[in-house]
Amino acid sequence: MRKKGFTVKHKRRHSRYRYDSVKTGYRRSKLVSERSERRRRKFKFILIAGLMLAVIIFVAVFVFLKVRSPGEPDIVEKRSEGGSGNIIAVGRDDAGKLSQLLVIVPGGQAGYSVYVIPALTLANTPGHGFQKMEKAYELGGQELLDQTVADLLQIPIQYHLTFRNAAIEITAEQAGSINIKPDRALALDTENGTVNLAAGDNVVGTRLALTYLKGALTDMRSGPQVQALFYRGLREALSSRSEADRRSFAVQLAQRMEMDLDDDEFSDLFVAMTSPGRDFSVWPIPVRAMVNGASLYFEPVPDQIDMLMTGQPTDSGFNLEIQNGTGAAGVVEAAGACLSPLRYNMTLTTEPSGVNYDFTQIRTGTEAVNAGNRIRDVLGKGTLIKDEYLEKQQIIVIIGKDLSLAELEKR
């Protein structure tokens, strides 16, 4: 009975279990398959996410190391974290009066532009009408000077440096000789009489260079240009020193400055500005010398200042030559002064061409047509000619009889 009953039950159960086994096996197989598919998708997702994360980490580390690499101070990035990063540098004479005014603006490719503003520049001073920069500083100190300069240049000011004559003197001593290199001949009045600076190289020693700088602060003809040339030459001379020497000197110089940068930040700034591989330019802001009775002052030229401040680093790739097509004296120099805010590499050929041109010509290479249009806008006249025989970024301006010296000096 037991065997029979077992056999019967076994057969029944075998039949039922056989059916359930197939059904259960199918479900399990499907479940296993679904689980495997989910695991494969999860694995692929993790793999892809991991690869993406690795790429992001690699890029971040690369950028971090590049920014922090030796010899590449990160003063530009540090200065821009809290605002514009623009720095105003105030030079004070022995009596505490403003004598020099520079604005340092970080630019593209970790470069710098320095703008020289004569202390005798007349500008709209908030709450006080039109005042010279030196007077604005006297009336309202650093805060009023900041706002006056910001309104003039249309840029914000964030950081400050104040220096005395002694700071410039020891910096010039570090440089040794300084090359004052104008693109045209200049005459400068100094305490030792008038000095004639030839176009091109004028390498002078420390004492003579400082005499030129002192004269430039009050000279109404060439003062702003010579002041800018002094700082350009000073920077070039310092750039030949090793980074270790420049950083060591920056520590000493910081002790002679009043500033809202800490010593390390100032050292980074000094090293960055004097690094030979960085873009660096010094520009006198466009001004005209004016006389009002016994008062002498510089009047800003707003349109030219706007061109100078909005100029792009790529503008320096254009090579501009200005030629004399009339034989009239001074027209080439005057045209160069009008066009200097465009930031083009400029060569002045003052000798008469031997051919009198009735109309001014602006001849451009294939990639300089837009630059030629800007030149025509500044001069107010000029026939634009696209010249296939010129280099792509070359421009030649031939001043004609339609542009007089008096007209150019008014621009």
Residue pairs with C-beta under 8 A, 6 or more apart in sequence:
66 72
67 74
67 77
68 74
71 243
71 275
72 110
73 267
73 268
73 269
73 271
73 272
73 275
74 268
75 106
75 265
75 268
75 269
75 272
76 85
76 106
76 110
76 272
78 265
78 268
79 85
79 87
79 106
79 158
79 159
79 265
79 269
80 106
82 158
83 156
83 158
84 155
84 156
84 157
84 158
85 105
85 106
85 158
85 159
86 103
86 104
86 105
86 106
86 155
86 156
86 157
86 158
86 159
87 103
87 104
87 105
87 157
87 158
87 159
87 160
87 161
87 269
88 101
88 102
88 103
88 104
88 145
88 146
88 149
88 157
88 159
88 160
88 161
89 100
89 101
89 102
89 103
89 104
89 160
89 161
89 162
89 163
90 98
90 100
90 101
90 137
90 142
90 145
90 160
90 161
90 162
90 163
91 98
91 99
91 100
91 101
91 102
91 162
91 163
91 164
91 165
91 168
92 98
92 99
92 162
92 163
92 164
93 99
93 164
93 165
94 164
94 165
97 134
97 137
97 138
98 119
98 133
98 134
98 137
98 138
98 145
99 119
99 134
99 217
100 119
100 217
100 227
101 116
101 117
101 118
101 119
101 121
101 133
101 145
101 149
102 114
102 115
102 116
102 117
102 231
103 114
103 115
103 117
103 149
103 153
103 155
103 157
104 112
104 113
104 114
104 273
105 112
105 113
105 114
105 115
105 155
106 112
107 113
107 279
107 313
108 279
108 313
109 278
109 279
109 313
110 272
110 278
110 279
111 278
111 279
111 280
111 281
111 313
112 272
112 273
112 278
112 279
112 280
112 281
113 280
113 281
113 282
113 283
114 228
114 231
114 280
114 281
114 282
114 283
115 153
115 282
115 283
115 284
115 285
115 308
115 309
116 224
116 227
116 228
116 231
116 282
116 283
116 284
116 285
117 133
117 149
117 152
117 285
118 133
118 217
118 223
118 224
118 227
118 284
118 287
118 298
119 132
119 133
119 134
119 217
120 132
120 133
120 134
120 218
120 296
120 297
120 298
121 132
121 133
121 152
121 285
121 287
121 297
121 298
121 299
121 300
122 130
122 131
122 132
122 290
122 297
122 298
122 299
122 300
123 130
123 131
123 132
123 133
123 136
123 148
123 149
123 151
123 152
123 300
124 130
124 148
124 151
124 152
125 131
125 135
125 136
125 139
125 140
125 144
125 148
126 144
126 147
126 148
126 151
127 140
127 144
128 135
128 136
128 139
128 140
128 144
131 139
131 148
132 297
133 145
133 148
133 149
136 144
136 145
136 148
137 144
137 145
142 160
146 157
146 160
149 157
150 156
150 157
152 285
152 300
152 305
153 285
153 305
153 309
154 306
154 309
155 309
159 259
159 260
159 261
160 258
160 259
160 260
161 257
161 258
161 259
161 261
161 266
162 257
162 258
162 259
163 256
163 257
163 258
164 256
166 256
167 253
167 256
167 257
168 210
168 213
169 206
169 210
170 252
170 253
170 256
171 234
171 238
171 249
171 253
172 178
172 206
172 209
172 210
172 234
173 206
174 238
174 241
174 249
175 206
175 234
175 237
175 238
176 205
176 206
176 237
177 203
177 204
177 205
177 206
177 209
177 237
178 203
178 204
178 205
178 206
178 209
178 230
178 233
178 234
178 237
179 201
179 202
179 203
179 204
179 233
179 236
179 237
180 197
180 202
180 203
180 204
180 209
180 212
180 226
180 229
180 230
180 233
181 200
181 201
181 202
181 229
181 232
181 233
182 197
182 199
182 200
182 202
182 225
182 226
182 229
183 199
183 336
183 346
183 347
183 348
184 199
184 332
184 333
184 336
184 348
184 350
185 196
185 197
185 198
185 199
186 196
186 197
186 221
186 222
186 225
186 226
187 194
187 195
187 196
187 197
187 221
187 222
188 194
188 195
188 196
188 197
188 212
188 215
188 216
188 219
188 221
188 222
188 223
188 226
189 195
189 215
189 218
189 219
189 221
190 211
190 212
190 214
190 215
190 219
191 211
191 214
191 215
192 211
195 212
195 215
197 222
197 226
199 348
204 212
209 230
209 233
209 234
212 226
212 230
213 226
213 227
213 230
215 223
215 226
216 222
216 223
216 224
216 226
216 227
216 230
217 223
217 227
219 226
220 289
220 296
220 298
221 289
224 284
224 285
224 287
224 298
225 284
227 284
228 282
228 283
228 284
229 282
231 282
232 281
232 282
235 273
235 274
235 280
235 282
238 246
238 274
239 274
239 275
239 276
240 276
241 249
241 274
243 271
243 275
246 270
246 271
246 274
247 267
247 270
247 271
249 270
250 266
250 267
250 270
250 271
251 263
251 267
253 266
253 270
254 263
254 266
254 267
257 266
259 266
261 269
272 278
273 280
279 313
281 316
281 343
283 308
283 340
283 341
283 343
285 300
285 305
285 308
286 300
286 301
286 304
286 305
286 308
286 337
286 340
286 341
287 298
287 299
287 300
287 301
288 298
288 299
288 301
288 409
289 296
289 298
289 299
290 296
290 297
290 298
290 299
301 411
304 338
304 341
304 378
305 341
307 341
307 342
307 374
307 378
308 341
308 343
311 341
311 342
311 343
312 343
315 342
315 343
315 344
315 371
316 343
316 344
316 345
317 345
317 393
318 344
318 345
318 368
318 371
318 393
318 394
318 395
319 344
319 345
319 347
319 391
319 393
319 394
319 395
320 339
320 342
320 344
320 345
320 346
320 347
320 371
320 375
320 395
320 396
320 397
321 346
321 347
321 348
321 349
321 394
321 395
321 396
321 397
322 332
322 335
322 336
322 339
322 346
322 347
322 348
322 349
322 397
322 399
323 332
323 349
323 353
323 396
323 397
323 398
323 399
324 331
324 332
324 349
324 350
324 351
324 352
324 353
324 398
324 399
325 352
325 353
325 355
325 356
325 357
325 360
325 361
325 398
325 399
325 400
325 401
326 352
326 356
326 357
326 399
326 400
326 401
327 352
327 356
328 404
328 405
329 405
330 405
331 399
331 403
331 404
331 405
331 408
332 348
332 349
332 350
332 399
333 348
333 350
334 405
334 408
334 409
335 379
335 397
335 399
335 403
335 408
336 346
336 348
337 408
338 378
338 379
338 408
338 411
339 346
339 375
339 378
339 379
339 397
340 346
342 371
342 374
342 375
342 378
344 371
344 395
353 398
356 401
357 398
357 399
357 400
357 401
358 400
358 401
358 402
359 381
359 382
359 383
359 400
359 401
359 402
360 379
360 381
360 382
360 383
360 397
360 398
360 399
360 400
360 402
360 403
361 382
361 383
361 385
361 396
361 397
361 398
361 400
362 372
362 375
362 376
362 382
362 383
362 384
362 385
362 395
362 396
362 397
363 372
363 385
363 386
363 387
363 390
363 395
363 396
363 397
363 398
364 371
364 372
364 384
364 385
364 386
364 387
364 390
364 394
364 395
365 387
365 390
365 391
365 392
365 393
365 394
365 395
366 386
366 388
366 392
367 392
367 393
368 390
368 392
368 393
368 394
368 395
369 384
369 386
371 393
371 395
372 384
372 395
373 384
375 382
375 395
375 397
376 382
376 384
378 411
379 397
379 403
379 408
379 411
380 407
380 411
381 402
381 403
382 397
387 396
390 396
